[in-house]
Amino acid sequence: MYNSLIIYYAEYFLNNKNGFLLLGSGVAIQMLSRLYNTFISDGSAEPLDKLANEKLDKYKQLGIQYHTEKYGVDKVMQSAYVLELITSND
Protein backbone atom coordinates (compact mmCIF):
# COMPACT_ATOMS: atom_id res chain seq x y z
CA MET A 1 0.00 0.00 0.00
CA TYR A 2 2.83 2.38 0.84
CA ASN A 3 4.31 2.05 -2.66
CA SER A 4 0.91 2.52 -4.29
CA LEU A 5 0.41 5.82 -2.49
CA ILE A 6 3.88 7.05 -3.42
CA ILE A 7 3.17 6.18 -7.06
CA TYR A 8 -0.16 8.01 -6.82
CA TYR A 9 1.53 11.10 -5.36
CA ALA A 10 4.17 11.08 -8.10
CA GLU A 11 1.58 10.74 -10.85
CA TYR A 12 -0.60 13.45 -9.32
CA PHE A 13 2.38 15.77 -9.03
CA LEU A 14 3.41 15.20 -12.64
CA ASN A 15 -0.08 15.43 -14.12
CA ASN A 16 -1.47 18.50 -12.37
CA LYS A 17 -0.64 22.14 -12.93
CA ASN A 18 -0.05 22.63 -9.21
CA GLY A 19 1.05 19.22 -8.00
CA PHE A 20 2.17 20.79 -4.73
CA LEU A 21 -1.50 20.84 -3.70
CA LEU A 22 -0.71 17.38 -2.32
CA LEU A 23 1.05 19.20 0.50
CA GLY A 24 -2.38 20.02 1.91
CA SER A 25 -2.83 16.36 2.83
CA GLY A 26 -1.60 15.21 6.22
CA VAL A 27 -1.23 11.65 4.96
CA ALA A 28 0.95 12.84 2.07
CA ILE A 29 3.10 14.94 4.42
CA GLN A 30 3.53 12.05 6.82
CA MET A 31 4.52 9.57 4.10
CA LEU A 32 6.72 11.90 2.07
CA SER A 33 8.60 13.23 5.10
CA ARG A 34 9.30 9.63 6.17
CA LEU A 35 10.62 8.97 2.70
CA TYR A 36 12.84 12.06 3.07
CA ASN A 37 14.35 10.55 6.23
CA THR A 38 14.95 7.27 4.40
CA PHE A 39 16.64 9.04 1.49
CA ILE A 40 18.89 11.01 3.85
CA SER A 41 19.76 7.94 5.93
CA ASP A 42 20.72 5.81 2.96
CA GLY A 43 22.59 8.64 1.22
CA SER A 44 20.42 8.75 -1.88
CA ALA A 45 19.59 12.46 -1.35
CA GLU A 46 21.26 15.52 0.08
CA PRO A 47 19.77 17.05 3.23
CA LEU A 48 17.79 20.23 2.68
CA ASP A 49 20.43 22.35 4.40
CA LYS A 50 22.96 21.30 1.73
CA LEU A 51 20.84 22.57 -1.17
CA ALA A 52 21.42 25.79 -3.06
CA ASN A 53 19.68 28.81 -1.52
CA GLU A 54 17.35 29.17 -4.51
CA LYS A 55 15.97 25.64 -4.03
CA LEU A 56 15.85 26.00 -0.26
CA ASP A 57 13.89 29.25 -0.58
CA LYS A 58 11.37 27.53 -2.85
CA TYR A 59 10.82 24.77 -0.28
CA LYS A 60 10.58 27.31 2.55
CA GLN A 61 7.83 29.18 0.70
CA LEU A 62 5.93 25.94 0.19
CA GLY A 63 6.45 25.04 3.84
CA ILE A 64 5.01 28.35 4.95
CA GLN A 65 2.11 28.05 2.53
CA TYR A 66 1.05 24.50 3.44
CA HIS A 67 2.09 24.02 7.08
CA THR A 68 -0.50 23.15 9.68
CA GLU A 69 -0.53 22.95 13.42
CA LYS A 70 0.21 19.22 13.17
CA TYR A 71 2.74 19.37 10.32
CA GLY A 72 5.22 22.19 10.60
CA VAL A 73 7.17 24.03 7.94
CA ASP A 74 10.09 21.57 8.10
CA LYS A 75 7.93 18.51 7.38
CA VAL A 76 6.25 20.27 4.46
CA MET A 77 9.62 21.36 3.08
CA GLN A 78 10.88 17.79 3.26
CA SER A 79 7.75 16.56 1.50
CA ALA A 80 8.02 19.11 -1.31
CA TYR A 81 11.65 18.15 -1.83
CA VAL A 82 10.76 14.45 -2.00
CA LEU A 83 7.99 15.13 -4.52
CA GLU A 84 10.56 16.66 -6.82
CA LEU A 85 13.10 13.90 -6.12
CA ILE A 86 10.72 11.06 -6.98
CA THR A 87 9.49 12.77 -10.14
CA SER A 88 12.85 14.00 -11.44
CA ASN A 89 14.46 12.68 -14.58
CA ASP A 90 17.97 13.46 -13.32
Number of C-alpha atoms within 10 A of each C-alpha: 6 8 8 9 14 17 14 12 20 20 14 17 19 16 10 10 9 10 17 18 14 19 24 15 12 15 12 18 23 16 15 26 23 16 18 24 15 13 16 14 12 8 10 11 16 12 15 17 8 9 11 9 11 9 11 16 13 13 21 18 13 21 22 14 13 21 19 15 6 8 18 14 20 17 22 29 28 23 27 25 22 22 26 15 16 17 14 10 6 5
